[in-house]
Amino acid sequence: TDAALTGIDAGGGDDIVDNTGTLTVGEVVSPPGGCLDISIACSRAASVAIDLVSLVSARLGATATLTGIAGGEGSDTITNTGTLTVGDSEEWMVIGETDSFAGAIAGFLETSEAYGLASVDATGMQGGAGDDGIFNEATLQVNSRSYADAYAETDVPVIGFLLALALSNANSDATATGIAGGEGEDTLGNSGDLRVDAQAQARARSVGSVGLLERVVAEATATASAVAIGIDTGGGSNTATNTGTMAVEAFSETRTTTTASTGAGGEAFSDDNNALLDATATGIRGQAGNDTLDNGGGMTVTARTGERGVYSLDVFSEDH
């Protein structure tokens, strides 16, 4: 599932774009409900298999790209003197959910896999090829929020003879950029109030259970990456200046849970130590080229990661 939203797209040519009013791109306005009701892009997949030998896999992802004002090709002048908001500051903008179940009353090899992906990239004001001038003189807020969830369950309630696997993997990426230059020699500036926030959360859960004899393994992996940039110069030799107020924040969080249980003669293994987190926040970022970067205003840059709800259970019905 892919979604793309743009408030103003100037296209090719040397354009002049000025937002003097209120422009909102990507606000989640639907009332709370299911996955499709509370996000811009959503994917949900479920797979079930019940047999002596089962291999079931649920894999699906959702992505979204949001841009407030896009300059396109040519040497453009883009100015915001109004209120420009990209994304939603409270709701998950992109959601990827997968559920997988494999089982049988008695089985030889049961495997359940679930892979969930959510990715969102939001930009407030974006230049393209050419020598652009991009300026925020009023209020610019960019939000990027993604959530991925994967749940895998394998259940053989009576007796198993070989192996039962429950594997879950959730991957969430959120990128937010306030002002982005492209190729060329750009002049980028913030003299107003610029706020950029990226949040990514991933949750992976695996449950495996067998009545007798069989070996059961439950593994969960969650990856969350959040990147927030106030001003990104892009390629070329550029000038980027902040004389206003800038707040840039990136936050990523993972949750992993595994449960493995078996009866007499079996072995249970669980692994939830597979949490990968990354949060990167940058006020003004220069890239290749001879850039001039200047902060003469107020700038706050914060990056945080969190890991919670992490635990493993190896449950046996007899003493070991």
C-alpha positions in Angstrom: 0.0 0.0 0.0 1.5 3.3 -1.1 0.2 6.9 -0.7 1.6 10.2 -1.9 0.3 13.6 -0.9 1.4 17.0 -2.1 -0.1 20.4 -1.1 1.4 22.5 -3.9 3.5 21.1 -6.8 5.1 23.8 -8.9 6.4 21.4 -11.6 9.0 22.4 -14.1 10.2 26.0 -14.8 11.4 28.9 -12.7 8.4 29.2 -10.3 7.5 31.6 -7.5 5.4 30.0 -4.8 4.1 31.8 -1.7 1.9 30.3 0.9 0.2 33.2 2.7 -2.8 31.2 4.1 -3.2 27.9 5.9 -2.1 24.8 4.2 -2.5 21.3 5.8 -1.2 18.1 4.1 -1.7 14.7 5.6 -3.8 15.3 8.7 -5.6 12.2 9.9 -9.2 13.3 10.2 -11.2 10.0 10.3 -12.6 9.0 13.7 -10.9 6.2 15.7 -11.6 2.8 14.3 -9.8 0.1 12.3 -6.5 0.4 10.6 -7.9 2.1 7.5 -9.9 4.6 9.5 -7.0 6.2 11.5 -4.1 6.4 9.0 -3.1 7.8 5.7 -1.7 4.5 4.4 -2.4 1.1 6.0 -1.8 -2.5 5.3 -3.2 -5.5 7.1 -2.5 -9.1 6.3 -3.5 -12.3 8.0 -2.5 -15.9 7.1 -3.7 -19.2 8.7 -2.7 -22.8 8.0 -3.8 -26.0 9.9 -2.1 -29.2 8.7 0.4 -31.9 9.8 3.1 -29.8 8.1 2.4 -26.1 7.8 4.4 -23.2 6.6 2.5 -19.9 6.7 3.8 -16.4 6.1 2.1 -13.0 6.2 4.1 -10.2 4.6 2.8 -6.7 3.8 3.8 -3.1 4.2 2.5 0.4 3.9 4.4 3.5 2.8 3.5 7.2 2.4 5.3 10.3 1.1 4.0 13.7 2.0 5.2 17.1 0.8 3.8 20.5 1.7 5.2 22.6 -1.2 7.3 21.0 -4.0 9.3 23.2 -6.3 10.2 20.7 -9.0 12.7 21.3 -11.8 14.0 24.8 -12.4 15.2 27.7 -10.2 12.3 28.3 -7.9 11.5 30.8 -5.1 9.3 29.2 -2.4 8.1 31.2 0.6 5.8 30.4 3.5 4.4 33.5 5.2 1.3 31.6 6.5 0.8 28.4 8.4 2.0 25.2 6.7 1.5 21.8 8.4 2.5 18.5 7.0 1.5 15.2 8.7 -0.3 14.6 12.0 1.1 15.2 15.4 -1.1 12.8 17.3 -2.2 9.9 15.1 -0.1 7.2 13.4 0.2 8.3 9.7 1.2 4.9 8.3 0.3 1.6 9.9 1.6 -1.9 8.8 0.0 -4.9 10.6 0.5 -8.6 10.0 -0.9 -11.7 11.8 0.1 -15.3 11.1 -1.1 -18.6 12.6 0.1 -22.2 12.0 -1.2 -25.2 13.9 -2.6 -28.7 14.1 -3.8 -31.1 16.8 -0.7 -33.1 16.1 2.0 -32.0 13.7 5.5 -32.7 12.3 6.7 -29.2 11.3 4.7 -26.1 12.0 6.1 -22.6 11.0 4.4 -19.3 11.4 6.0 -16.1 10.1 4.8 -12.5 10.2 6.5 -9.5 8.7 5.0 -6.0 9.1 6.4 -2.8 7.5 5.5 0.9 7.9 7.4 3.8 6.3 6.6 7.5 6.0 8.7 10.4 4.6 7.4 13.9 5.2 8.9 17.2 3.9 7.6 20.7 4.5 9.2 22.7 1.6 11.2 21.0 -1.0 13.3 22.2 -3.9 14.5 20.2 -6.9 17.2 20.6 -9.5 18.2 24.2 -10.0 19.2 27.1 -7.8 16.3 27.5 -5.4 15.5 30.0 -2.7 13.3 28.4 0.0 12.2 30.5 3.1 10.0 29.9 6.0 9.0 33.2 7.5 6.0 32.2 9.6 4.9 28.7 10.9 6.1 25.4 9.5 5.4 22.1 11.2 6.4 18.7 9.8 5.3 15.4 11.5 6.2 11.9 10.5 4.7 9.0 12.5 4.9 5.3 11.6 3.8 2.1 13.4 4.5 -1.5 12.5 3.1 -4.6 14.2 3.8 -8.3 13.6 2.2 -11.2 15.4 3.1 -14.9 14.8 1.6 -17.9 16.6 2.2 -21.6 16.3 0.1 -24.1 18.3 0.2 -27.9 18.4 -1.9 -28.7 21.5 -1.5 -32.5 21.6 1.8 -33.8 20.3 4.6 -32.7 17.9 7.4 -34.7 16.3 9.9 -32.3 14.9 9.8 -28.5 15.3 7.4 -25.6 15.9 8.5 -22.1 14.9 6.9 -18.7 15.6 8.8 -15.8 14.0 7.8 -12.2 13.9 9.5 -9.1 12.4 8.3 -5.5 12.5 10.0 -2.6 10.8 9.0 1.0 11.2 10.7 4.0 9.5 9.8 7.7 9.9 11.6 10.6 8.2 10.7 14.3 8.6 12.4 17.3 7.0 11.4 20.9 7.4 13.2 22.5 4.4 15.0 20.5 1.8 17.1 21.8 -1.1 17.9 19.7 -4.1 20.7 19.8 -6.6 22.1 23.2 -7.4 23.2 26.2 -5.4 20.3 26.8 -3.0 19.6 29.5 -0.4 17.6 28.1 2.4 16.3 30.1 5.5 14.1 29.9 8.5 13.2 33.2 10.2 9.9 32.0 11.6 8.9 29.0 13.8 10.0 25.6 12.4 9.1 22.4 14.2 10.1 18.9 12.9 9.1 15.7 14.6 9.7 12.1 13.6 8.4 9.1 15.6 8.7 5.4 14.7 7.4 2.5 16.7 7.6 -1.2 16.0 6.0 -4.1 17.9 6.8 -7.8 17.4 5.1 -10.7 19.2 5.7 -14.4 18.9 3.9 -17.3 20.7 4.7 -21.0 20.3 3.2 -23.8 22.2 3.3 -27.6 21.9 1.6 -30.3 24.0 4.3 -33.1 24.0 7.7 -34.0 22.7 8.4 -31.3 20.1 10.9 -28.5 20.2 9.3 -25.0 20.0 11.1 -21.8 19.2 9.7 -18.2 19.4 11.6 -15.3 18.1 10.7 -11.6 17.7 12.6 -8.8 16.0 11.5 -5.1 16.0 13.3 -2.4 14.2 12.5 1.3 14.5 14.3 4.2 12.8 13.4 7.9 13.2 15.2 10.7 11.3 14.4 14.4 11.8 16.1 17.3 10.0 15.3 21.0 10.3 17.1 22.2 7.1 18.8 19.8 4.6 20.9 21.6 2.0 21.1 18.8 -0.6 23.8 18.6 -3.2 25.8 21.6 -4.5 27.2 24.6 -2.7 24.4 26.1 -0.6 23.7 28.6 2.1 21.4 27.7 5.0 20.5 30.1 7.8 18.3 30.0 10.9 17.4 33.3 12.5 14.1 32.1 13.9 13.0 29.3 16.2 13.7 25.7 15.3 12.8 22.5 17.3 13.8 19.1 15.8 13.0 15.8 17.6 13.4 12.2 16.6 12.0 9.3 18.7 12.1 5.6 18.1 10.6 2.8 20.2 10.4 -1.0 20.0 8.3 -3.6 21.9 9.1 -7.3 21.6 7.4 -10.2 23.3 8.0 -14.0 23.0 6.4 -16.9 24.7 7.4 -20.5 24.2 5.9 -23.5 26.0 6.0 -27.3 25.7 5.0 -30.4 27.7 6.9 -33.5 28.7 9.9 -34.5 26.4 10.0 -31.1 24.6 12.3 -28.1 24.5 11.2 -24.5 24.5 13.4 -21.5 23.4 12.4 -17.9 23.1 14.4 -14.9 21.9 13.2 -11.3 22.1 16.6 -9.6 22.3 16.3 -8.4 18.7 15.4 -4.8 19.2 17.1 -2.4 16.8 16.6 1.3 17.4 17.9 4.4 15.7 17.0 8.0 16.3 18.8 10.8 14.5 18.0 14.5 14.8 19.9 17.3 12.9 19.2 21.1 13.0 20.9 22.1 9.8 22.6 19.4 7.6 25.1 20.1 4.8 25.9 17.5 2.2 28.4 17.3 -0.6 29.6 20.7 -1.7 30.9 23.9 -0.1 28.0 24.9 2.1 27.7 27.9 4.4 25.6 27.1 7.5 24.6 29.7 10.1 22.4 29.6 13.2 21.7 33.0 14.6 18.3 32.0 16.2 17.1 29.5 18.8 17.6 25.8 17.9 16.7 22.7 20.0 17.7 19.3 18.7 16.6 16.1 20.5 17.0 12.4 19.7 15.6 9.6 21.9 15.1 5.9 21.8 13.0 3.6 24.0 12.6 -0.1 24.5 9.8 -1.5 26.6 7.6 -4.4 27.2 10.4 -6.8 26.5 10.3 -10.2 28.1 10.7 -13.9 27.4 9.0 -16.9 28.8 10.1 -20.5 28.5 7.3 -22.5 30.1 7.4 -26.2 30.8 4.7 -28.4 32.3 7.4 -30.5 34.0 10.4 -29.6 36.0 13.7 -29.1 34.2 
